[in-house]
């Protein structure tokens, strides 16, 4: 299965980690960037379409500014990103132009994808670049991004981009060979896991936190990115980007890295957007009947099943559905504001008509706008 999928994939999103292209002491790793550009350019020459998500701007900026340690202050991170992003892109452009490949810079924030119209506009732009034979180089817009509109890490961004461009494969290039049965830095007998058919809690528990300040992610963010991409039908390959031509060899059928299979029944693009791009503004606690109706029978959510409401949200906002114990299990777009739901929660349709005089929507969340998470 793995070999067939990898051989057939045409549109590939490749995420390149910070440690591969920059270091806080030495700045940009020009030789490494040139090697990666040559390898990715060779894949494009094989009629594969390449989209790059690259970290490294902040680290490159810190080196150029002679700032020794990774800052915790957001303004200093943003200043470093402003300095480093242009240097990073100049290095990529010079590297790709050696073999006559064209690139384009695309900077995104979470807010760009949370709005459906802007999401579709970004999709059209990227697809057009791909069709023109241009390799987009995407990064989070760290210069202006604040916590509320950040993806948080580029593994998450790469998973979102795989959805955005309808990719056939997400590749995460890091400084590790793949997912191991245990932390190989602590246990030399740890074994590489070549195939993950389903990302379970046990698989997520294998991930440790990031070992460096340079990375905002770690293995757990890579697994979650693979999980989200898999729900959209996109498999993920985790590889060591320090190994020359690792990606090219694996695509040719050779062993290497960890392959995360995708779901057999993937979500539609819109439901993927609802589930994994939007951030919930509130939460509804539901009774057992409502939970069963949503999870077992594929029904819409009615006001009668709502026990409590948390947060402040408006009509059309994304909200989480949780059990009465507070365990989240679904996300959707609400037809009612939090203020209105406080008035009609727990009531039947006939009671709501009598209370309000009219009823614009019978459902709080229609099943077409609801995703089990």
C-alpha positions in Angstrom: 0.0 0.0 0.0 2.7 2.5 1.0 4.8 2.0 -2.1 1.8 2.3 -4.4 0.6 5.5 -2.8 4.0 7.1 -2.8 4.7 6.2 -6.4 1.3 7.6 -7.6 1.3 10.9 -5.6 1.6 13.9 -7.8 1.0 17.0 -5.6 3.3 17.0 -2.5 3.5 19.4 0.4 7.0 19.3 1.9 7.5 20.9 5.3 11.1 21.8 6.1 12.0 22.2 9.7 14.0 25.1 11.2 17.0 23.0 12.2 17.5 21.8 8.6 17.9 25.3 7.1 19.2 27.5 10.0 20.9 27.6 13.3 21.0 30.3 15.9 24.8 30.4 15.9 25.6 29.9 12.3 22.6 31.4 10.6 21.3 30.0 7.3 22.7 26.6 6.2 23.2 27.6 2.6 24.7 24.2 1.5 21.7 22.4 3.0 19.2 24.8 1.3 20.9 24.2 -2.0 20.8 20.5 -1.6 17.1 20.5 -0.7 16.4 22.8 -3.6 18.2 20.5 -6.0 16.3 17.4 -4.7 12.9 19.1 -4.8 13.6 20.5 -8.2 14.4 17.1 -9.4 11.0 15.8 -8.2 9.3 18.7 -10.0 11.2 17.6 -13.2 9.5 14.2 -12.8 6.2 15.9 -13.2 5.4 16.0 -9.5 4.0 19.3 -8.1 5.9 20.6 -5.1 4.7 23.0 -2.4 7.1 23.9 0.3 6.3 25.0 3.9 9.6 26.3 5.4 10.5 27.3 8.9 13.7 29.1 9.7 13.0 32.8 9.4 13.1 33.6 13.1 16.3 31.6 13.6 17.9 33.2 10.6 17.0 36.7 11.9 18.3 36.0 15.4 21.7 35.0 13.9 21.9 38.1 11.8 21.0 40.3 14.8 23.6 38.5 16.9 20.9 37.5 19.5 22.3 34.5 21.3 19.2 32.8 22.8 15.8 32.2 21.4 13.5 35.0 22.8 10.3 34.5 24.7 9.0 37.9 23.9 6.7 38.0 20.9 7.8 41.5 19.6 11.4 40.2 19.5 10.4 37.1 17.7 8.5 39.2 15.2 11.5 41.5 14.7 13.7 38.5 14.1 11.2 37.1 11.6 11.1 40.4 9.7 14.9 40.3 9.4 15.2 36.6 8.7 12.3 36.1 6.2 13.9 38.1 3.4 17.3 36.4 3.9 15.6 32.9 3.9 13.7 33.7 0.7 16.8 35.1 -1.0 18.7 31.8 -0.1 15.8 29.7 -1.5 15.6 31.8 -4.7 19.3 31.6 -5.4 19.2 27.8 -4.7 16.3 27.0 -6.9 17.4 29.3 -9.8 20.6 27.3 -10.1 18.4 24.7 -11.9 16.0 27.2 -13.4 13.1 26.6 -11.0 10.8 29.5 -10.2 9.5 30.1 -6.6 7.0 32.4 -5.0 6.8 33.6 -1.4 3.4 33.1 0.4 2.9 34.2 4.0 -0.2 33.1 5.9 -1.8 33.5 9.3 -4.5 31.4 10.8 -7.0 34.2 10.2 -6.3 33.9 6.4 -7.7 30.4 6.5 -10.4 30.8 9.2 -12.4 33.0 6.8 -14.0 30.8 4.1 -13.7 33.5 1.4 -10.0 34.2 2.2 -9.4 30.4 2.4 -10.8 29.9 -1.1 -8.8 32.9 -2.4 -5.6 31.4 -0.9 -6.4 28.1 -2.5 -7.0 29.7 -6.0 -3.7 31.6 -5.7 -1.7 28.5 -4.8 -3.3 26.3 -7.4 -2.5 28.9 -10.1 1.1 29.1 -9.0 1.3 25.3 -9.2 -0.2 25.2 -12.6 2.3 27.8 -13.8 5.1 25.5 -12.7 6.1 27.8 -9.7 7.1 26.3 -6.4 5.4 28.2 -3.6 7.5 28.7 -0.4 5.0 29.2 2.4 5.7 30.3 6.0 3.6 31.7 8.8 3.5 35.5 8.7 5.4 35.7 12.1 6.1 39.4 11.6 2.4 40.3 12.2 1.0 37.2 13.8 -0.2 37.3 17.4 -1.3 34.4 19.5 -4.9 34.7 18.4 -4.1 34.3 14.7 -1.1 32.0 14.8 -1.0 28.4 13.6 1.5 27.9 16.5 3.9 25.7 14.5 4.7 25.0 10.9 3.7 21.3 11.2 0.2 22.4 11.8 0.5 25.0 9.0 1.8 22.2 6.6 -1.2 20.0 7.5 -3.5 23.0 6.7 -1.7 23.6 3.4 -2.1 20.0 2.4 -5.8 20.5 2.7 -5.7 23.9 1.1 -4.0 22.7 -2.2 -5.7 19.2 -2.3 -2.3 17.5 -1.9 -1.8 13.8 -2.5 1.0 13.6 0.2 2.3 15.6 3.1 6.0 15.2 3.8 7.6 16.4 7.0 11.3 16.7 6.8 12.9 16.9 10.3 16.1 16.0 12.1 14.8 12.5 13.1 14.4 9.4 11.0 10.7 9.0 11.9 8.5 7.8 14.7 10.2 5.4 17.1 8.7 2.9 19.6 10.6 4.9 22.3 12.8 8.0 22.4 15.9 6.9 20.5 18.0 9.5 22.4 17.2 7.8 25.7 16.9 4.2 24.6 19.3 2.9 21.9 17.1 -0.2 21.4 14.1 1.9 20.2 12.8 0.7 16.8 11.7 2.8 13.9 8.0 2.4 13.1 7.7 2.3 9.3 3.9 2.3 9.0 1.1 3.7 11.1 -2.2 2.6 9.8 -4.3 4.5 12.4 -3.2 7.3 14.7 -4.4 6.1 18.1 -3.9 7.6 21.6 -1.0 5.1 22.1 0.7 6.5 18.9 0.2 10.0 20.2 1.7 9.0 23.6 4.9 7.9 21.8 5.6 11.6 21.0 7.7 13.6 23.3 8.0 17.4 23.5 10.5 19.4 21.4 14.1 19.1 22.5 15.2 22.5 21.3 14.1 26.1 21.6 14.5 26.5 17.8 11.5 24.3 17.1 8.0 25.4 18.2 6.7 21.9 17.6 8.0 18.5 18.3 7.0 15.0 17.5 3.5 15.5 18.9 2.7 18.4 16.4 3.9 16.2 13.5 1.6 13.3 14.6 -1.3 15.7 14.9 -0.6 17.3 11.5 -0.6 13.7 10.1 -3.8 13.0 11.9 -5.6 16.0 10.5 -4.2 15.5 7.0 -5.4 11.9 7.2 -8.9 12.9 7.9 -8.9 14.8 4.6 -7.5 11.7 2.8 -3.9 12.9 2.6 -1.2 10.4 3.9 1.9 11.8 5.7 5.6 10.7 5.4 7.9 11.7 8.2 11.6 11.7 7.1 15.0 12.8 8.1 15.9 15.8 6.0 19.5 15.6 6.9 19.9 12.4 4.8 20.7 13.3 1.2 18.0 12.4 -1.3 15.9 10.6 1.4 12.6 11.8 -0.1 13.5 10.9 -3.7 14.6 7.4 -2.7 11.5 6.7 -0.6 9.3 7.9 -3.5 11.1 5.3 -5.7 10.1 2.5 -3.3 13.0 2.3 -1.0 12.4 2.0 2.8 12.8 5.0 5.1 10.9 7.2 7.5 7.4 6.6 9.0 4.3 6.5 6.7 1.0 7.6 8.2 -1.9 6.2 6.2 -5.0 8.3 5.5 -8.6 7.6 6.4 -10.6 5.4 4.0 -13.6 7.7 4.3 -12.1 11.2 4.3 -14.0 14.3 5.2 -15.1 16.7 2.6 -13.1 19.9 2.2 -15.7 22.0 3.9 -16.0 19.6 6.9 -12.2 19.5 7.2 -12.2 23.3 7.3 -14.9 23.3 10.0 -13.1 20.6 12.1 -9.5 21.6 11.9 -9.1 25.1 10.6 -11.7 27.0 12.7 -11.1 27.6 16.3 -14.2 27.2 18.6 -15.6 30.3 20.2 -17.7 28.4 22.8 -18.9 25.0 24.0 -22.2 23.2 24.5 -22.6 20.5 27.1 -25.2 18.0 25.8 -27.3 15.3 27.5 -26.9 11.6 26.7 -29.7 11.6 24.1 -28.2 14.4 22.1 -24.7 12.8 22.2 -26.2 9.5 20.9 -28.2 11.3 18.2 -25.1 13.1 16.9 -22.6 10.2 17.2 -24.7 7.2 16.4 -27.5 8.4 14.2 -25.9 11.3 12.3 -28.6 13.8 13.4 -28.5 17.5 13.7 -28.3 19.2 17.2 -31.6 20.4 18.6 -32.0 22.9 21.5 -33.7 20.2 23.7 -30.4 18.3 24.1 -28.4 21.3 25.4 -27.6 21.3 29.2 -25.2 24.2 29.4 -23.5 26.9 27.3 -19.9 28.2 27.8 -18.3 31.1 26.1 -19.6 34.1 24.0 -20.3 33.5 20.4 -22.5 34.7 17.6 -24.6 33.1 14.8 -22.3 31.3 12.4 -19.4 30.9 14.8 -17.6 27.6 15.3 -18.4 25.9 18.7 -17.5 22.6 20.3 -20.0 19.9 21.4 -19.1 18.0 24.6 -20.7 15.4 26.8 -22.2 16.5 30.1 -18.8 15.5 31.7 -17.1 18.0 29.5 -15.5 15.6 27.0 -15.5 17.3 23.5 -16.5 15.1 20.6 -17.7 17.3 17.8 -17.4 20.8 16.3 -19.8 22.8 14.1 -21.2 26.1 13.1 -24.0 27.4 15.2 -27.3 28.9 14.0 -27.8 30.8 17.2 -25.8 33.1 19.4 -24.8 32.2 23.0 -27.3 34.7 24.3 -30.2 33.2 22.3 -29.2 29.6 23.3 -29.4 30.6 26.9 -33.1 31.3 26.4 -34.0 28.2 24.4 -31.7 25.5 25.7 -33.4 22.3 26.9 -36.7 23.3 25.2 -38.7 21.5 22.5 -39.5 23.1 19.2 -43.1 23.8 20.2 -42.0 25.5 23.4 -39.5 27.7 21.5 -42.2 28.8 19.0 -44.4 29.8 21.9 -41.5 31.6 23.6 -40.1 33.5 20.6 -43.2 33.7 18.4 -41.2 32.3 15.5 -38.3 29.9 14.8 -35.8 30.6 12.1 -33.9 27.3 12.5 -35.1 24.1 14.2 -31.4 23.0 14.5 -28.8 24.6 16.6 -26.2 22.9 14.4 -27.3 21.3 11.2 -25.6 17.9 10.5 -24.1 19.4 7.3 -22.2 21.8 9.5 -21.2 19.3 12.2 -18.1 17.2 12.3 -17.3 14.4 14.8 -13.7 15.0 16.0 
